[in-house]
């Protein structure tokens, strides 16, 4: 009939057939289908016909053979009707149509069609035992029914739905089965695998039993049809033709085609429809629809739709395969040509192989520093080069060795930059980039001086500490320029991996050396200046503690043999100058801090900020905005107001932002003025100036006297311009051409245009708010004359220093009601200072006025404004005592007094920090007298003269001295 296909789901059935006469013909399956189609079309009415079937040779040596089978009409008529429809099935006793009650087998994926076999798995032990029992009783039949999908369930193979099918039992399974199925013969049972062979269609009528599921069935037959109907024939021919096209295009189907294992007794249309649906790749619902269809014509139409879809899928598959094949073939061709080109170049000596070229590159890179390279490093490099030659280029170890050699040979072994030992030149470079920072500059000059006397410089570890924006990071680059060293910066803020410092082991994928090895490779010298930024913000994670890893790097006694985990050879870092930056030194671990020389940068006072803004920031911002110096003028009053009211922090970063903001607004203003004036000139098609030249020739003189009158016609401003006569006497010889005269006239016109006045933008304190908005800070001085119970203290903040008032007032009085209430968001240390101050105040008042029971009978309230700002620290002790005593004695302190210092219970004054910042804050608030602990006299003496100017500073050791300064004074002086 036609060529039958075998797929992983559907297979053919072996049946007894008439004895064939075999003759070998070199035809394909497609030709067999073509002959079958031609035969049917040629003589449709003949009941005796020939069918051709293909079979593979048993030994595989011959291609294929065509089996010619003759079926006589007489033989067809002698058989019974049942034998005609099932002549391909092995005869059994009793007959299949006698089984009206069968076991129900669920099929999860596809229905079983008559004439095909299907292996299934039976997980139910009872059902498997019943099948084996039926097979022993010579009743090897059961009903195979497709299982319905649950609503919304995934029907793909291997999903949870397949597992749930095997778990169904009894009535649940019965409700999930399709009504129409197939009577299947049990061919074999191996373990839980059962091979079924389809015979005929069944329809479930009712359930007989649940364990195992047994159902009553009706045997279904096709509806009567006319074999000679032209529509049915045409549909069947189209099915056969489509199957032939599928076999031509689909390599998947051709690979699965093997021998015919079944000869269908007679060629009929129902079998053709079942065959096409069975071997198609349609989903199970479409196949079930074909199985349920009893009308032959409709069944053929459904099958035709399925095989047509297979043709389209085969075409798409073929186009995809063709595109991929073209791509792969192109890449293979290019690869082969490249390999051939390499082989040809190698034979001609034009190119060496990769390993030889790599070795030559590494040796060439190492050659300039071979004499300076340490012997142990040279030994490692030679061993790795020998190892590289023995490794295959495709191995992973080859890439590891290549990268290792790349890093080893790229480092500047013994290569140092020529240093600058000229102190004067270094001082000039440092002053060019930064104003102030005397301590830092002095330390760098000392470093240069020592190097000059020794003839060689050693590395040092310097730590610059201070608030943000004071120039800690930027001065590192200036130091490198002054020393003529290479500069490298990396930040360790938030660093939590030790491998960033010490490197990874080479065995890891993507391993890299640490930051120091990367630094040496980038700069190309072994004595750079390395700036380690934010060293006080080191993290700590699961990968180790980077602060501990820095101990070896920043120790002058150890970094001469610094060992990186990746290189695994000692590296000399003793010539490297390390400059670290930190905001808070207290956050640096003590072992690491002990290895560094700390230089504190307290910040800039107003005078220093004025110099920095005028000499550095203003020039940089003006150049960045493209503004010329003659176009703008920023007065000193504007800069002073900007510093005092907008930028009080210790650094100048915020000041730089505000100056840039001013110049950006000036640039916008200048561009708008130019844009408004340009249309007035460019809008009219006239010359900028009308030139009228009169040449007066008196005939007596050697030259000509030329009078040029320039009249301005267009102007960039709206003002009316008057005529500007310009007379020039030019002596011209007779041989001068006319274009020279015209050039002279044009030059005069250009000079007249250059004389136009340009409006200059003036930034003063009066219009400063137009550029930077309203002031951020206001005067810290709240009281012109300090009232009773109010004293000014000095505090250190992250923005430098500030003054703060401590206020004390009486809440209520009564026998034994002495208490102290604190407000102002004070910290624990400051609360303890207040309690100490309360105790000391009671003792001092008892000493000064024994009859005064103020503290014993008064409930007091001490407040430190502003309430929203957190405050803490011990340095407000003496200020609190003074405030309490002022309230108790009803006597105010002098108005120009500020103090700071920690107090003990015995009224001793202990030293404090932030002397420079507090001194600056006192000057800014107009304070004339400042009280410091005597232990801070050394810190105050180190301050610049311009900081100490105008201040009457007293250094005290006991609070009794403060009492005299605060309260023992003339009322006239206070007023």
Secondary structure, 3 states (H helix, E strand, C coil): CCCCCCCCCCEECCCCCCCCEEECCCCCHHHHHHHHHHHHHHCCCCCCEEEEEEECCCCCCCCCEEEEEEECHHHHHHCCHHHHHCCCCCCCCCCHHHCCEEEEEEECCCCCCCCEEEEEECCCHHHHHHHHHHHHCCCCEEEEEEECCCCCCCCCCCCHHHHHHHHCCHHHHHHHECCEEEEEEEEEEECCEEEEEEEEEEEEEEEEECCCCEEEEEECCCCCCCCCCHHHHHHHHHHHHHHHHHHHHCHHHHHHCCCCCCCCCCCCHHHHHHHHHHHCCCCHHHHHHHHHCCCHHHHHHHHHHHHHHHHHHHHHHHHHHHHHHHHHHHHHHHHHHHHHHHHHHHHHCCCCCHHHHHHHHHHHHHHCCCCCCCHHHHHHHHHHHHHHHHCCCCCHHHHHHHHHHHHHHHCCCCCCCCCCCCHHHHHHHHHHHCCCCHHHHHHHHHHHHHHHHHCCCCCCEEEEEECCCCCHHHHHHHHHHHHCCCEEEEECCCCCCCHHHHCCCCCCCCCCCCHHHHHHHHHCCCCCEEEEECHHHCCEECCEEHHHHHHHHCCCCCHHHEECCCCCCEECCCCCEEEEEECCHHHCCHHHHHCCEEEEECCCCHHHHHHHHHHHHHHHHHHHHCCCHHHEEECHHHHHHHHHHCCCCCCCHHHHHHHHHHHHHHHHHHHHHHHHHHHHHHCCCCCCEEEEEEEECCCCCCCCEEEEEEEECCCCCCCCCCCEECCCCCCCCCCCCHHHHHHHHHHHHHHHHHCCCCCCEEECCCCCHHHHCCCCCCCCCCCCCCCCCEEEEEEEECCEEEEEEEEEEEEEECCCCCEEEEECCECHHHHHHHHHHHHHHHHHHHHHCCCCCHHHHEEEEEEECCCCCCECCCCCHHHHHHHHHHHHHCCCCCCCEEECCEECCCCEEECCCCHHHHHHHHHHCCCCEEEEEHHHHHHHHCCCHHHHCCCEEEEECEHHHHHHHHHCCCHHHHC
